[in-house]
Amino acid sequence: MKGKFISVEGIEGAGKSTQIQFIKSYLENFNKSVIVTREPGGTPLGEEIRELLLRPRKDGMSDNTELLLMFAARAEHIKQVILPALAAGKWVVCDRFVDATFAYQGGGRGIHEQRISSLSDWTLDGLKTDLTLLFDLPVQIGQQRVNQRLLEKDRFEQEKTDFFEKIRQCYLDRAVNEPERIQIIDASQSIDNIQQQVSISLNKLLQSV
């Protein structure tokens, strides 16, 4: 039986890392074999590309280069990790997937959606998440969490508030357009309340199997 594909999305400081471990444990309680991975990254080559993308650079990086590197890492990730796991009946939980590209490189950087869609159609070849959990919270709260947690910020975390406002809005717009696939989780609430919301979404997916 083919596995299920879940992605976890949200702006910086949304608390994705904490919830991913909860998702993994929750699914394992239902005897699901779960693989946790991330983008950019997920493979040795992908992790090298991730380091290039996240490392602050004095000479900067063009928006198109950033976009192409994202999809280069993704192409490797899909072929080497995601598709083999799904074919083996495993459930894949991915920290960010293609929705992040539409939000960060589309909404944040202003790259035209059609350009991203073309690369997405080519790279994904029909692959879509069965469920995307969007951990949403006000940008100001997310930035406060990042400032409290990190001494050094990566290239994206160093961006200004307006950049993240555009990203958040793009995420929310995508959720409105695909409400069955993208479930909005109020990440400004307590951890217990967040996990209750996550459980409801996971139960719906489990019942559909």
Contacts in CASP RR format, 6 or more apart in sequence:
PFRMAT RR
TARGET T0000
AUTHOR 0000-0000-0000
METHOD contacts of the structure
MODEL  1
MKGKFISVEGIEGAGKSTQIQFIKSYLENFNKSVIVTREPGGTPLGEEIR
ELLLRPRKDGMSDNTELLLMFAARAEHIKQVILPALAAGKWVVCDRFVDA
TFAYQGGGRGIHEQRISSLSDWTLDGLKTDLTLLFDLPVQIGQQRVNQRL
LEKDRFEQEKTDFFEKIRQCYLDRAVNEPERIQIIDASQSIDNIQQQVSI
SLNKLLQSV
1 89 0 8 1.000
1 209 0 8 1.000
2 86 0 8 1.000
2 87 0 8 1.000
2 89 0 8 1.000
3 85 0 8 1.000
3 86 0 8 1.000
3 88 0 8 1.000
3 89 0 8 1.000
3 90 0 8 1.000
3 91 0 8 1.000
3 92 0 8 1.000
4 86 0 8 1.000
4 91 0 8 1.000
4 92 0 8 1.000
4 130 0 8 1.000
4 131 0 8 1.000
4 205 0 8 1.000
4 209 0 8 1.000
5 82 0 8 1.000
5 86 0 8 1.000
5 91 0 8 1.000
5 92 0 8 1.000
5 94 0 8 1.000
5 127 0 8 1.000
5 128 0 8 1.000
5 129 0 8 1.000
5 130 0 8 1.000
5 131 0 8 1.000
6 23 0 8 1.000
6 91 0 8 1.000
6 92 0 8 1.000
6 93 0 8 1.000
6 94 0 8 1.000
6 129 0 8 1.000
6 130 0 8 1.000
6 131 0 8 1.000
6 132 0 8 1.000
6 133 0 8 1.000
6 205 0 8 1.000
7 93 0 8 1.000
7 94 0 8 1.000
7 95 0 8 1.000
7 96 0 8 1.000
7 97 0 8 1.000
7 99 0 8 1.000
7 129 0 8 1.000
7 131 0 8 1.000
7 132 0 8 1.000
7 133 0 8 1.000
8 16 0 8 1.000
8 19 0 8 1.000
8 20 0 8 1.000
8 23 0 8 1.000
8 93 0 8 1.000
8 94 0 8 1.000
8 95 0 8 1.000
8 96 0 8 1.000
8 132 0 8 1.000
8 133 0 8 1.000
8 135 0 8 1.000
9 16 0 8 1.000
9 96 0 8 1.000
9 97 0 8 1.000
9 99 0 8 1.000
9 100 0 8 1.000
9 103 0 8 1.000
9 132 0 8 1.000
9 133 0 8 1.000
9 134 0 8 1.000
9 135 0 8 1.000
9 171 0 8 1.000
9 182 0 8 1.000
10 16 0 8 1.000
10 96 0 8 1.000
10 100 0 8 1.000
10 103 0 8 1.000
10 134 0 8 1.000
10 135 0 8 1.000
10 136 0 8 1.000
10 168 0 8 1.000
10 171 0 8 1.000
10 187 0 8 1.000
11 136 0 8 1.000
11 137 0 8 1.000
11 139 0 8 1.000
11 142 0 8 1.000
11 164 0 8 1.000
11 167 0 8 1.000
11 168 0 8 1.000
11 171 0 8 1.000
12 142 0 8 1.000
12 143 0 8 1.000
12 146 0 8 1.000
12 156 0 8 1.000
12 157 0 8 1.000
12 164 0 8 1.000
13 137 0 8 1.000
13 141 0 8 1.000
13 142 0 8 1.000
13 143 0 8 1.000
13 145 0 8 1.000
13 146 0 8 1.000
13 149 0 8 1.000
14 135 0 8 1.000
14 136 0 8 1.000
14 137 0 8 1.000
14 142 0 8 1.000
14 187 0 8 1.000
15 135 0 8 1.000
15 145 0 8 1.000
15 187 0 8 1.000
16 95 0 8 1.000
16 96 0 8 1.000
16 135 0 8 1.000
17 95 0 8 1.000
18 191 0 8 1.000
19 133 0 8 1.000
19 135 0 8 1.000
19 185 0 8 1.000
19 194 0 8 1.000
19 195 0 8 1.000
19 198 0 8 1.000
20 36 0 8 1.000
20 93 0 8 1.000
20 95 0 8 1.000
21 36 0 8 1.000
22 195 0 8 1.000
22 198 0 8 1.000
23 34 0 8 1.000
23 93 0 8 1.000
23 133 0 8 1.000
23 198 0 8 1.000
23 202 0 8 1.000
24 34 0 8 1.000
24 36 0 8 1.000
24 93 0 8 1.000
26 198 0 8 1.000
26 199 0 8 1.000
26 202 0 8 1.000
27 34 0 8 1.000
27 91 0 8 1.000
27 93 0 8 1.000
27 202 0 8 1.000
27 206 0 8 1.000
28 34 0 8 1.000
30 206 0 8 1.000
32 90 0 8 1.000
32 91 0 8 1.000
33 88 0 8 1.000
33 89 0 8 1.000
33 90 0 8 1.000
33 91 0 8 1.000
34 90 0 8 1.000
34 91 0 8 1.000
34 92 0 8 1.000
34 93 0 8 1.000
35 81 0 8 1.000
35 85 0 8 1.000
35 90 0 8 1.000
35 91 0 8 1.000
35 92 0 8 1.000
35 93 0 8 1.000
36 93 0 8 1.000
36 94 0 8 1.000
36 95 0 8 1.000
37 77 0 8 1.000
37 81 0 8 1.000
37 82 0 8 1.000
37 92 0 8 1.000
37 93 0 8 1.000
37 94 0 8 1.000
37 95 0 8 1.000
38 94 0 8 1.000
38 95 0 8 1.000
38 96 0 8 1.000
39 70 0 8 1.000
39 73 0 8 1.000
39 74 0 8 1.000
39 77 0 8 1.000
39 94 0 8 1.000
39 95 0 8 1.000
39 96 0 8 1.000
39 97 0 8 1.000
39 100 0 8 1.000
40 46 0 8 1.000
40 49 0 8 1.000
40 50 0 8 1.000
40 53 0 8 1.000
40 69 0 8 1.000
40 70 0 8 1.000
40 73 0 8 1.000
40 74 0 8 1.000
40 96 0 8 1.000
41 47 0 8 1.000
41 49 0 8 1.000
41 50 0 8 1.000
41 73 0 8 1.000
41 77 0 8 1.000
42 73 0 8 1.000
42 77 0 8 1.000
42 81 0 8 1.000
43 73 0 8 1.000
43 76 0 8 1.000
43 77 0 8 1.000
43 80 0 8 1.000
43 81 0 8 1.000
45 73 0 8 1.000
45 76 0 8 1.000
46 72 0 8 1.000
46 73 0 8 1.000
46 76 0 8 1.000
46 77 0 8 1.000
49 69 0 8 1.000
49 72 0 8 1.000
49 73 0 8 1.000
50 73 0 8 1.000
52 69 0 8 1.000
53 61 0 8 1.000
53 66 0 8 1.000
53 69 0 8 1.000
53 70 0 8 1.000
53 73 0 8 1.000
53 155 0 8 1.000
54 154 0 8 1.000
54 155 0 8 1.000
54 156 0 8 1.000
55 154 0 8 1.000
55 155 0 8 1.000
56 153 0 8 1.000
56 154 0 8 1.000
56 155 0 8 1.000
56 158 0 8 1.000
57 155 0 8 1.000
61 155 0 8 1.000
63 105 0 8 1.000
63 109 0 8 1.000
63 110 0 8 1.000
63 111 0 8 1.000
64 111 0 8 1.000
66 105 0 8 1.000
66 109 0 8 1.000
67 101 0 8 1.000
67 105 0 8 1.000
67 109 0 8 1.000
67 111 0 8 1.000
67 115 0 8 1.000
67 116 0 8 1.000
67 119 0 8 1.000
68 119 0 8 1.000
70 101 0 8 1.000
70 105 0 8 1.000
71 101 0 8 1.000
71 119 0 8 1.000
71 120 0 8 1.000
71 123 0 8 1.000
74 97 0 8 1.000
74 98 0 8 1.000
74 101 0 8 1.000
74 123 0 8 1.000
74 124 0 8 1.000
75 123 0 8 1.000
78 123 0 8 1.000
78 124 0 8 1.000
78 127 0 8 1.000
81 92 0 8 1.000
82 92 0 8 1.000
82 94 0 8 1.000
82 127 0 8 1.000
83 127 0 8 1.000
85 92 0 8 1.000
86 92 0 8 1.000
94 129 0 8 1.000
97 129 0 8 1.000
97 132 0 8 1.000
98 120 0 8 1.000
98 124 0 8 1.000
99 129 0 8 1.000
99 132 0 8 1.000
99 134 0 8 1.000
99 171 0 8 1.000
99 174 0 8 1.000
99 182 0 8 1.000
101 116 0 8 1.000
101 120 0 8 1.000
102 113 0 8 1.000
102 116 0 8 1.000
102 170 0 8 1.000
102 174 0 8 1.000
103 167 0 8 1.000
103 168 0 8 1.000
103 170 0 8 1.000
103 171 0 8 1.000
103 174 0 8 1.000
104 156 0 8 1.000
104 167 0 8 1.000
105 111 0 8 1.000
105 116 0 8 1.000
106 112 0 8 1.000
106 113 0 8 1.000
106 116 0 8 1.000
106 170 0 8 1.000
107 166 0 8 1.000
107 167 0 8 1.000
107 169 0 8 1.000
107 170 0 8 1.000
108 163 0 8 1.000
108 166 0 8 1.000
108 167 0 8 1.000
108 170 0 8 1.000
110 166 0 8 1.000
128 181 0 8 1.000
129 181 0 8 1.000
130 181 0 8 1.000
130 205 0 8 1.000
131 181 0 8 1.000
131 183 0 8 1.000
131 201 0 8 1.000
131 202 0 8 1.000
131 205 0 8 1.000
132 181 0 8 1.000
132 182 0 8 1.000
132 183 0 8 1.000
133 183 0 8 1.000
133 185 0 8 1.000
133 198 0 8 1.000
133 201 0 8 1.000
134 171 0 8 1.000
134 172 0 8 1.000
134 175 0 8 1.000
134 182 0 8 1.000
134 183 0 8 1.000
134 184 0 8 1.000
134 185 0 8 1.000
135 185 0 8 1.000
135 187 0 8 1.000
135 194 0 8 1.000
136 168 0 8 1.000
136 171 0 8 1.000
136 172 0 8 1.000
136 184 0 8 1.000
136 185 0 8 1.000
136 186 0 8 1.000
136 187 0 8 1.000
137 186 0 8 1.000
137 187 0 8 1.000
137 188 0 8 1.000
138 188 0 8 1.000
139 161 0 8 1.000
139 164 0 8 1.000
139 165 0 8 1.000
139 168 0 8 1.000
140 161 0 8 1.000
141 188 0 8 1.000
143 161 0 8 1.000
143 164 0 8 1.000
146 153 0 8 1.000
146 157 0 8 1.000
150 157 0 8 1.000
172 184 0 8 1.000
174 182 0 8 1.000
175 182 0 8 1.000
175 183 0 8 1.000
175 184 0 8 1.000
183 201 0 8 1.000
185 194 0 8 1.000
185 197 0 8 1.000
185 198 0 8 1.000
185 201 0 8 1.000
186 193 0 8 1.000
186 194 0 8 1.000
186 197 0 8 1.000
187 194 0 8 1.000
189 197 0 8 1.000
END
